């Protein structure tokens, strides 16, 4: 049975909980700059993630680790200026929260004050519990992130599916319940078995948003540059490409170059 969609003029953390309760799926995409965020927001996307994936997509790094807190604030500020409706969640980058709860709070406060973001996202379970609690006690909404956590890629050694073994699956379930109890408003599950993700989503009252975690969760997130085909080297099973902008843009640039060199551009109508 289809569920009537409630119209939200402005999506908040409360809105996401209502969506889960009403059986409405949550759409989430990344953005790192004003122009892209304006388009993503105007399309009615519920959540915009200013992801530390900017380290890969915007800066060309192999991992998410190099991006700094200052750089995340810059990207988030650009996104927030474009937003009319979407909830803006900002990743706390590697090194800004893992070692010390006080440092975690300072990092989260800087993001909220300097970028105008609406919430922060943190990777990890019990190992970052104290940092999460300290941030939440300051009134800053926190989104959790379990499963494949890219900031820990050198510990994992691979980007393969996580929590396939019983012990790791149990730990993930425990961590999800812990994050809910601690006060996180939502949870991202990345690259885990679909059955496990559905079990987690059904065991918690907070929204669970998946990426490579099947269709049994409360919403989905993709990296925008991947799903519109601006990037073309990255081809995981969970990625659906809705456009092929890499090819379209390449062809446009080639044609532009030809038009300039031939004198076809600008034409009489394109000059003063």
Order of alpha helices (4+ residues) and beta strands (2+ residues): alpha-beta-alpha-beta-alpha-alpha-beta-alpha-beta-alpha-beta-alpha-alpha-beta-alpha-beta-beta-alpha-alpha
